[in-house]
Amino acid sequence: MYIAGVEGGATHSTLVICDEAGQVVGRAKGPSTNHWAVGIPGVAERIDAMARAAKAEANLPVDQQLTAVGLCLSGAEAEETNRELETYLHTHYPTVAERYVVCSDTVGSIQAVSNLGGMVIIAGTGSNTLLRNPDGSTHGCGGWGHMIGDEGGAWWIARNAIKTVFDHRDNLKRSKHPIERVWQLIQEHFGVRTLHDLLDHSYGRFCKTAYAGLCAKLARAALDERDPLCRKLFDEAGQSLARSVCALQDKISPELLRPSATGSSSALLDIVCVGSVWLSWDLLRDGFVSELRLQAFPHDLRLLRLTTTMALGAAYLAADTYKLCLPRDYTGNYDVFYTYRAVANENGNGNATDHKTNGRS
């Protein structure tokens, strides 16, 4: 028995093959497997190519069908297109696997840390928050793309930086913080001199990932130079990400919550944090915590960072869907990098505590 999982991103993808002992025996990398970007045939072709490469590493015949494959893919939110991809794979690439389960990439992140469910916040180029309850029901907030949302993601942070400069220079909305350093970073990143030069990058030659690339430079200026506008941008991003958690508060199943090990009287919820924006947690933290306090979020939280590929979670999902025995140790798949306590202190405010990044309790 060999079970595989695919972490399908908008930029790159990963496939792993697990043997019946739960050990990864083959893996392969590939490009985007988002059907909105490359189409159903393109996704299927790339999955087949990764499966062939991973089978070779696992010393499996290329025509040996895998027992099951979990496909947790960016853009795979609609059941109709998910079934279309599954049918296309069976028809055009029959040697890849016997059966599939297709779902959003957010689900794979949750499955990597628990088979009961949980919450995940993706904050990379874009943003998306998903809750999965023990009964399999899912509830989301965001994930609608940059034209509608993506609050707290790298594109959104970069766009807000640019918008702040435009508004300040137009005297439409004066920034409370100096804009000079942010404008300099924008000029350097896009290779422009004037606001008009930036219009081509915003419309004619718009590229979401190129826009989002500005975010890393803003983060460095916020950390190394403590530029106040850069720090404000990340503070606002932290608030937005916390707001998405609060938006799903009423959908959290009591079965998903467990007693807190910190001695708190509040129940505990785990949240998997995925994406490059979370690398700037020190900049996001104050805004994130202040928003939870403002909205009186009632539960303790543990923020988790995956230490393995989400493709492993996709393999777990395939095994659980088809009731196949696949041994696993969830505690080896993540680190806890922050613990929020919703306990009222003597002032009536919530209390939050840091957790060592090497802890997995």
VOPAGU-2260 file (C-alpha; in pm, 1 decimal, decimal comma):
REM VOPAGU-2260
SITE   aa  ch    i         X         Y         Z
SITE  MET   A    0       0,0       0,0       0,0
SITE  TYR   A    1     131,3     341,4    -100,8
SITE  ILE   A    2     -55,6     662,1     -26,6
SITE  ALA   A    3      41,5    1000,0    -171,0
SITE  GLY   A    4     -41,5    1360,6    -101,9
SITE  VAL   A    5       0,8    1676,6    -304,9
SITE  GLU   A    6      55,2    2027,1    -173,3
SITE  GLY   A    7     -62,8    2228,4    -469,9
SITE  GLY   A    8      31,8    2592,6    -458,9
SITE  ALA   A    9     -24,8    2883,6    -690,5
SITE  THR   A   10     351,1    2901,5    -752,6
SITE  HIS   A   11     494,0    2554,1    -682,3
SITE  SER   A   12     376,2    2210,5    -571,7
SITE  THR   A   13     505,2    1908,7    -377,3
SITE  LEU   A   14     408,3    1540,8    -391,9
SITE  VAL   A   15     505,9    1281,2    -131,4
SITE  ILE   A   16     451,6     904,7    -126,1
SITE  CYS   A   17     413,2     723,8     208,0
SITE  ASP   A   18     452,7     350,9     260,9
SITE  GLU   A   19     229,2     143,3     489,4
SITE  ALA   A   20     446,5     238,9     789,1
SITE  GLY   A   21     375,9     606,5     728,6
SITE  GLN   A   22     730,7     683,4     614,3
SITE  VAL   A   23     791,3     914,7     319,2
SITE  VAL   A   24     965,5     703,1      55,4
SITE  GLY   A   25     939,4     934,6    -244,4
SITE  ARG   A   26     888,7    1301,1    -314,8
SITE  ALA   A   27     888,0    1537,3    -608,6
SITE  LYS   A   28     856,4    1907,7    -676,4
SITE  GLY   A   29     659,5    2074,7    -950,7
SITE  PRO   A   30     513,5    2405,5   -1070,4
SITE  SER   A   31     170,6    2551,5    -996,1
SITE  THR   A   32    -126,5    2315,4    -981,6
SITE  ASN   A   33    -393,1    2584,6    -954,4
SITE  HIS   A   34    -653,8    2508,1   -1221,7
SITE  TRP   A   35    -745,9    2875,1   -1250,1
SITE  ALA   A   36    -393,2    2938,8   -1373,2
SITE  VAL   A   37    -312,2    2631,0   -1584,6
SITE  GLY   A   38    -646,2    2457,4   -1647,0
SITE  ILE   A   39    -763,3    2107,1   -1552,9
SITE  PRO   A   40    -551,1    1931,6   -1820,8
SITE  GLY   A   41    -244,4    2125,9   -1710,3
SITE  VAL   A   42    -296,0    2033,1   -1344,4
SITE  ALA   A   43    -342,4    1664,7   -1431,5
SITE  GLU   A   44     -29,6    1661,0   -1647,5
SITE  ARG   A   45     177,8    1813,0   -1367,7
SITE  ILE   A   46      42,8    1569,8   -1109,0
SITE  ASP   A   47     132,7    1279,6   -1338,4
SITE  ALA   A   48     486,4    1416,9   -1384,8
SITE  MET   A   49     538,4    1456,4   -1009,2
SITE  ALA   A   50     395,6    1108,9    -943,6
SITE  ARG   A   51     637,0     956,2   -1195,0
SITE  ALA   A   52     935,2    1129,8   -1034,8
SITE  ALA   A   53     830,1    1033,7    -681,5
SITE  LYS   A   54     767,4     672,5    -784,3
SITE  ALA   A   55    1117,6     656,7    -929,8
SITE  GLU   A   56    1263,6     779,9    -599,9
SITE  ALA   A   57    1055,0     520,3    -412,3
SITE  ASN   A   58    1174,9     245,5    -650,8
SITE  LEU   A   59     820,3     179,7    -768,6
SITE  PRO   A   60     729,3      87,2   -1128,1
SITE  VAL   A   61     601,7     394,1   -1307,9
SITE  ASP   A   62     280,7     210,8   -1404,2
SITE  GLN   A   63     204,5      92,0   -1048,7
SITE  GLN   A   64    -106,4     264,2    -924,0
SITE  LEU   A   65     -84,4     436,6    -588,5
SITE  THR   A   66    -352,9     318,3    -345,8
SITE  ALA   A   67    -489,5     669,3    -294,3
SITE  VAL   A   68    -382,2    1029,3    -347,1
SITE  GLY   A   69    -493,6    1337,0    -158,1
SITE  LEU   A   70    -487,9    1648,8    -374,9
SITE  CYS   A   71    -496,4    1963,6    -161,0
SITE  LEU   A   72    -470,4    2231,7    -424,9
SITE  SER   A   73    -481,0    2607,9    -445,3
SITE  GLY   A   74    -804,5    2713,4    -610,7
SITE  ALA   A   75    -980,9    2379,3    -549,6
SITE  GLU   A   76   -1277,8    2516,5    -356,7
SITE  ALA   A   77   -1560,1    2406,0    -590,0
SITE  GLU   A   78   -1683,8    2046,7    -585,8
SITE  GLU   A   79   -1773,8    2051,9    -953,8
SITE  THR   A   80   -1422,0    2131,7   -1076,2
SITE  ASN   A   81   -1270,5    1898,2    -814,8
SITE  ARG   A   82   -1473,7    1607,3    -955,6
SITE  GLU   A   83   -1377,6    1715,7   -1307,6
SITE  LEU   A   84   -1008,2    1692,6   -1217,4
SITE  GLU   A   85   -1055,9    1350,0   -1059,8
SITE  THR   A   86   -1235,6    1221,0   -1370,7
SITE  TYR   A   87    -971,1    1368,6   -1599,3
SITE  LEU   A   88    -692,8    1194,0   -1407,1
SITE  HIS   A   89    -869,9     856,4   -1420,3
SITE  THR   A   90    -934,1     894,4   -1792,9
SITE  HIS   A   91    -605,1    1037,5   -1918,7
SITE  TYR   A   92    -355,4     919,2   -1653,9
SITE  PRO   A   93    -495,6     585,3   -1529,4
SITE  THR   A   94    -163,6     461,0   -1387,2
SITE  VAL   A   95    -122,9     742,1   -1132,3
SITE  ALA   A   96    -361,3     615,7    -862,4
SITE  GLU   A   97    -664,1     401,8    -786,8
SITE  ARG   A   98    -858,1     683,1    -618,7
SITE  TYR   A   99    -838,8    1047,3    -523,0
SITE  VAL   A  100    -975,2    1302,8    -283,1
SITE  VAL   A  101    -957,4    1662,6    -406,7
SITE  CYS   A  102    -997,1    1972,0    -188,6
SITE  SER   A  103    -851,9    2312,6    -107,8
SITE  ASP   A  104    -491,5    2351,7       2,3
SITE  THR   A  105    -616,1    2492,7     333,8
SITE  VAL   A  106    -753,1    2149,8     431,1
SITE  GLY   A  107    -414,5    1980,2     390,1
SITE  SER   A  108    -254,2    2218,6     637,9
SITE  ILE   A  109    -512,2    2128,0     903,2
SITE  GLN   A  110    -483,0    1754,4     833,3
SITE  ALA   A  111    -107,4    1772,2     891,1
SITE  VAL   A  112    -163,5    1850,4    1260,7
SITE  SER   A  113    -491,8    1674,3    1348,1
SITE  ASN   A  114    -750,2    1436,3    1207,3
SITE  LEU   A  115   -1022,9    1609,1    1408,6
SITE  GLY   A  116   -1000,6    1938,7    1224,1
SITE  GLY   A  117    -893,0    2286,4    1324,5
SITE  MET   A  118    -833,7    2626,6    1174,0
SITE  VAL   A  119    -577,3    2748,2     923,2
SITE  ILE   A  120    -483,2    3101,4     820,9
SITE  ILE   A  121    -294,4    3127,3     494,8
SITE  ALA   A  122    -112,9    3458,1     458,0
SITE  GLY   A  123     120,3    3437,2     162,4
SITE  THR   A  124      75,2    3629,3    -160,6
SITE  GLY   A  125    -296,0    3627,6     -77,7
SITE  SER   A  126    -489,5    3528,0     232,7
SITE  ASN   A  127    -754,3    3276,6     332,7
SITE  THR   A  128    -888,1    3144,9     663,9
SITE  LEU   A  129   -1065,8    2809,7     694,0
SITE  LEU   A  130   -1228,2    2624,4     982,1
SITE  ARG   A  131   -1280,5    2247,9     957,2
SITE  ASN   A  132   -1493,2    2087,1    1227,8
SITE  PRO   A  133   -1476,0    1721,7    1340,5
SITE  ASP   A  134   -1792,5    1638,1    1141,6
SITE  GLY   A  135   -1612,8    1744,5     822,0
SITE  SER   A  136   -1804,4    2069,7     778,6
SITE  THR   A  137   -1596,6    2366,6     666,4
SITE  HIS   A  138   -1644,2    2741,2     702,4
SITE  GLY   A  139   -1426,8    3004,4     541,1
SITE  CYS   A  140   -1344,6    3370,6     559,4
SITE  GLY   A  141   -1163,8    3537,9     271,6
SITE  GLY   A  142    -979,5    3361,6      -6,5
SITE  TRP   A  143   -1158,9    3565,5    -272,8
SITE  GLY   A  144    -849,0    3703,6    -443,0
SITE  HIS   A  145    -699,6    4050,0    -459,1
SITE  MET   A  146    -987,5    4213,8    -642,5
SITE  ILE   A  147   -1219,0    4145,3    -348,3
SITE  GLY   A  148   -1007,3    4070,3     -44,3
SITE  ASP   A  149    -672,2    3910,2      44,6
SITE  GLU   A  150    -658,5    4117,0     364,3
SITE  GLY   A  151    -339,2    4055,4     559,0
SITE  GLY   A  152    -159,2    3892,3     266,4
SITE  ALA   A  153     161,2    4016,6     105,6
SITE  TRP   A  154     -20,0    4169,9    -194,0
SITE  TRP   A  155    -258,0    4355,9      38,4
SITE  ILE   A  156      28,6    4493,3     250,1
SITE  ALA   A  157     214,5    4609,5     -61,8
SITE  ARG   A  158     -99,2    4760,7    -210,8
SITE  ASN   A  159    -170,1    4951,8     111,7
SITE  ALA   A  160     183,1    5090,0     109,3
SITE  ILE   A  161     138,5    5216,6    -245,7
SITE  LYS   A  162    -209,0    5351,8    -176,2
SITE  THR   A  163     -79,8    5540,7     128,9
SITE  VAL   A  164     185,8    5712,8     -81,1
SITE  PHE   A  165     -61,8    5805,0    -356,2
SITE  ASP   A  166    -317,7    5941,5    -108,6
SITE  HIS   A  167     -54,2    6141,5      78,7
SITE  ARG   A  168      94,1    6291,5    -236,9
SITE  ASP   A  169    -256,6    6378,4    -364,2
SITE  ASN   A  170    -337,1    6540,8     -30,5
SITE  LEU   A  171    -643,1    6314,7     -22,3
SITE  LYS   A  172    -548,7    6144,6     303,7
SITE  ARG   A  173    -233,6    6264,3     472,2
SITE  SER   A  174     -28,2    5991,6     634,5
SITE  LYS   A  175      43,6    6032,7    1005,0
SITE  HIS   A  176     386,5    5881,3     941,1
SITE  PRO   A  177     658,7    5990,5     697,5
SITE  ILE   A  178     618,4    5825,7     357,9
SITE  GLU   A  179     968,8    5891,6     220,6
SITE  ARG   A  180    1123,6    5554,1     306,9
SITE  VAL   A  181     824,6    5356,6     179,6
SITE  TRP   A  182     822,0    5555,9    -145,9
SITE  GLN   A  183    1193,5    5486,0    -185,9
SITE  LEU   A  184    1133,5    5112,9    -142,7
SITE  ILE   A  185     850,7    5124,6    -398,1
SITE  GLN   A  186    1074,7    5303,9    -648,3
SITE  GLU   A  187    1355,1    5052,3    -598,9
SITE  HIS   A  188    1127,9    4749,0    -619,2
SITE  PHE   A  189     945,7    4848,5    -938,5
SITE  GLY   A  190    1226,7    5046,8   -1097,3
SITE  VAL   A  191    1020,4    5366,8   -1125,7
SITE  ARG   A  192    1077,8    5736,5   -1059,7
SITE  THR   A  193     728,5    5886,0   -1050,5
SITE  LEU   A  194     377,6    5788,4    -946,8
SITE  HIS   A  195     278,4    5780,6   -1313,4
SITE  ASP   A  196     555,8    5529,5   -1384,6
SITE  LEU   A  197     388,1    5294,2   -1136,7
SITE  LEU   A  198      61,0    5285,7   -1328,9
SITE  ASP   A  199     198,1    5045,7   -1589,6
SITE  HIS   A  200     284,4    4796,8   -1313,2
SITE  SER   A  201     -59,4    4844,5   -1159,9
SITE  TYR   A  202    -256,9    4792,0   -1481,4
SITE  GLY   A  203     -83,0    4722,5   -1810,7
SITE  ARG   A  204     188,8    4492,8   -1674,8
SITE  PHE   A  205      20,7    4399,8   -1346,9
SITE  CYS   A  206     160,0    4086,9   -1179,2
SITE  LYS   A  207      25,0    3994,2    -838,5
SITE  THR   A  208     339,8    3813,5    -726,6
SITE  ALA   A  209     558,8    4106,6    -833,0
SITE  TYR   A  210     339,9    4340,8    -631,0
SITE  ALA   A  211     356,3    4105,8    -332,9
SITE  GLY   A  212     735,5    4096,6    -356,1
SITE  LEU   A  213     745,4    4449,8    -217,7
SITE  CYS   A  214     617,1    4313,9     114,8
SITE  ALA   A  215     950,1    4153,2     209,1
SITE  LYS   A  216    1131,4    4485,4     162,9
SITE  LEU   A  217     874,5    4663,6     376,2
SITE  ALA   A  218     923,7    4399,4     645,9
SITE  ARG   A  219    1300,0    4447,6     648,5
SITE  ALA   A  220    1260,5    4823,9     682,8
SITE  ALA   A  221    1011,3    4772,6     964,7
SITE  LEU   A  222    1243,2    4538,8    1153,7
SITE  ASP   A  223    1589,9    4678,8    1081,2
SITE  GLU   A  224    1506,7    5047,8    1053,5
SITE  ARG   A  225    1185,6    5055,6    1259,4
SITE  ASP   A  226    1027,0    5272,8     992,8
SITE  PRO   A  227     694,6    5379,5    1149,2
SITE  LEU   A  228     485,0    5354,3     832,7
SITE  CYS   A  229     617,0    5007,1     754,5
SITE  ARG   A  230     539,5    4897,0    1109,2
SITE  LYS   A  231     188,1    5040,9    1082,7
SITE  LEU   A  232     124,1    4842,2     765,1
SITE  PHE   A  233     208,7    4514,2     938,1
SITE  ASP   A  234      14,6    4610,6    1248,8
SITE  GLU   A  235    -292,4    4654,5    1028,9
SITE  ALA   A  236    -222,5    4319,2     862,0
SITE  GLY   A  237    -214,7    4151,6    1203,7
SITE  GLN   A  238    -550,2    4307,5    1286,1
SITE  SER   A  239    -700,3    4180,2     960,7
SITE  LEU   A  240    -576,6    3824,5    1014,7
SITE  ALA   A  241    -718,0    3819,7    1369,0
SITE  ARG   A  242   -1047,1    3959,8    1237,1
SITE  SER   A  243   -1082,0    3655,3    1012,1
SITE  VAL   A  244   -1047,4    3430,0    1317,6
SITE  CYS   A  245   -1317,7    3623,7    1501,8
SITE  ALA   A  246   -1542,9    3604,7    1195,5
SITE  LEU   A  247   -1554,0    3224,0    1229,2
SITE  GLN   A  248   -1598,2    3222,9    1606,8
SITE  ASP   A  249   -1963,5    3115,7    1603,8
SITE  LYS   A  250   -1889,5    2827,2    1364,4
SITE  ILE   A  251   -1634,9    2653,7    1589,3
SITE  SER   A  252   -1764,3    2315,7    1707,1
SITE  PRO   A  253   -1731,9    2254,9    2084,3
SITE  GLU   A  254   -1581,0    1916,1    1995,0
SITE  LEU   A  255   -1288,1    2098,0    1832,8
SITE  LEU   A  256   -1195,3    2277,4    2152,8
SITE  ARG   A  257    -999,4    2113,6    2431,1
SITE  PRO   A  258    -893,4    2210,7    2781,5
SITE  SER   A  259    -600,9    2449,3    2790,2
SITE  ALA   A  260    -278,8    2312,6    2934,2
SITE  THR   A  261    -183,4    2657,9    3062,1
SITE  GLY   A  262    -421,0    2650,1    3357,4
SITE  SER   A  263    -660,2    2887,0    3180,1
SITE  SER   A  264   -1031,9    2840,1    3229,1
SITE  SER   A  265   -1086,5    2897,7    2856,5
SITE  ALA   A  266   -1094,4    2621,7    2595,1
SITE  LEU   A  267    -806,8    2594,9    2347,4
SITE  LEU   A  268    -811,0    2614,0    1968,5
SITE  ASP   A  269    -512,5    2535,2    1744,3
SITE  ILE   A  270    -453,8    2752,1    1437,0
SITE  VAL   A  271    -208,7    2650,4    1164,3
SITE  CYS   A  272     -34,9    2955,7    1017,4
SITE  VAL   A  273      88,0    2910,4     660,2
SITE  GLY   A  274     258,9    3152,9     424,5
SITE  SER   A  275     551,6    3391,4     406,2
SITE  VAL   A  276     378,3    3679,9     586,1
SITE  TRP   A  277     389,6    3476,6     909,5
SITE  LEU   A  278     769,7    3502,5     897,7
SITE  SER   A  279     708,4    3859,8    1015,4
SITE  TRP   A  280     516,2    3752,9    1325,9
SITE  ASP   A  281     705,4    4000,9    1544,3
SITE  LEU   A  282     552,2    4276,6    1329,6
SITE  LEU   A  283     203,6    4122,6    1315,9
SITE  ARG   A  284     174,2    4027,6    1681,9
SITE  ASP   A  285      59,1    4353,2    1843,6
SITE  GLY   A  286    -213,8    4410,3    1586,2
SITE  PHE   A  287    -323,8    4045,9    1596,3
SITE  VAL   A  288    -352,0    4037,5    1975,8
SITE  SER   A  289    -515,6    4379,6    2005,2
SITE  GLU   A  290    -789,2    4275,9    1761,3
SITE  LEU   A  291    -860,6    3955,7    1954,2
SITE  ARG   A  292    -890,3    4161,8    2271,0
SITE  LEU   A  293   -1105,5    4425,2    2103,2
SITE  GLN   A  294   -1351,1    4160,3    1984,7
SITE  ALA   A  295   -1331,0    3968,4    2315,3
SITE  PHE   A  296   -1240,3    3641,7    2143,4
SITE  PRO   A  297   -1332,0    3383,5    2410,3
SITE  HIS   A  298   -1088,4    3097,9    2345,2
SITE  ASP   A  299    -720,4    3039,1    2410,4
SITE  LEU   A  300    -521,1    2996,3    2089,1
SITE  ARG   A  301    -204,3    2815,7    1989,8
SITE  LEU   A  302     -46,4    2936,8    1667,2
SITE  LEU   A  303     129,7    2650,8    1489,4
SITE  ARG   A  304     395,6    2653,6    1219,7
SITE  LEU   A  305     429,3    2341,8    1002,9
SITE  THR   A  306     771,7    2177,5    1010,9
SITE  THR   A  307     684,5    1944,3     724,8
SITE  THR   A  308     520,4    1976,9     386,1
SITE  MET   A  309     144,9    2009,8     381,2
SITE  ALA   A  310     152,4    1727,8     124,8
SITE  LEU   A  311     182,4    1491,2     421,1
SITE  GLY   A  312    -150,2    1624,2     549,1
SITE  ALA   A  313    -298,4    1557,0     205,7
SITE  ALA   A  314    -180,1    1194,4     230,5
SITE  TYR   A  315    -337,8    1164,9     577,3
SITE  LEU   A  316    -662,8    1300,1     431,6
SITE  ALA   A  317    -661,5    1035,4     156,5
SITE  ALA   A  318    -598,5     760,8     411,5
SITE  ASP   A  319    -876,8     879,7     643,1
SITE  THR   A  320   -1123,2     931,3     356,7
SITE  TYR   A  321   -1084,6     570,9     239,6
SITE  LYS   A  322   -1033,3     424,7     590,5
SITE  LEU   A  323    -677,9     312,5     520,2
SITE  CYS   A  324    -434,8     262,4     808,6
SITE  LEU   A  325    -152,0     514,5     782,0
SITE  PRO   A  326      54,7     554,3    1103,2
SITE  ARG   A  327     148,3     912,2    1193,5
SITE  ASP   A  328     291,6    1131,0    1468,6
SITE  TYR   A  329     126,7    1470,2    1449,1
SITE  THR   A  330     352,1    1627,8    1712,9
SITE  GLY   A  331     650,1    1595,4    1479,7
SITE  ASN   A  332     479,7    1802,6    1210,8
SITE  TYR   A  333     457,5    2142,7    1381,1
SITE  ASP   A  334     602,0    2391,8    1627,2
SITE  VAL   A  335     400,7    2619,1    1854,9
SITE  PHE   A  336     529,1    2973,8    1809,3
SITE  TYR   A  337     270,9    3169,3    2008,4
SITE  THR   A  338       4,8    3107,5    2271,0
SITE  TYR   A  339    -280,4    3351,0    2329,2
SITE  ARG   A  340    -467,5    3334,1    2655,8
SITE  ALA   A  341    -819,5    3472,1    2667,3
SITE  VAL   A  342    -813,4    3486,1    3046,4
SITE  ALA   A  343    -924,3    3816,3    3199,8
SITE  ASN   A  344    -664,5    3970,3    3426,1
SITE  GLU   A  345    -730,1    4209,2    3709,9
SITE  ASN   A  346    -785,6    4491,6    3463,4
SITE  GLY   A  347   -1037,3    4288,0    3268,6
SITE  ASN   A  348    -816,0    4262,6    2960,5
SITE  GLY   A  349    -708,7    3950,8    2778,0
SITE  ASN   A  350    -361,5    3817,6    2844,3
SITE  ALA   A  351    -128,7    3674,6    2580,5
SITE  THR   A  352     192,9    3481,0    2628,6
SITE  ASP   A  353     473,5    3379,7    2396,6
SITE  HIS   A  354     558,9    3014,4    2348,3
SITE  LYS   A  355     903,9    2889,1    2253,1
SITE  THR   A  356     923,3    2813,9    1883,5
SITE  ASN   A  357    1080,7    2475,5    1948,4
SITE  GLY   A  358     789,6    2355,8    2164,1
SITE  ARG   A  359     543,6    2099,0    2029,0
SITE  SER   A  360     327,3    2044,9    2334,9
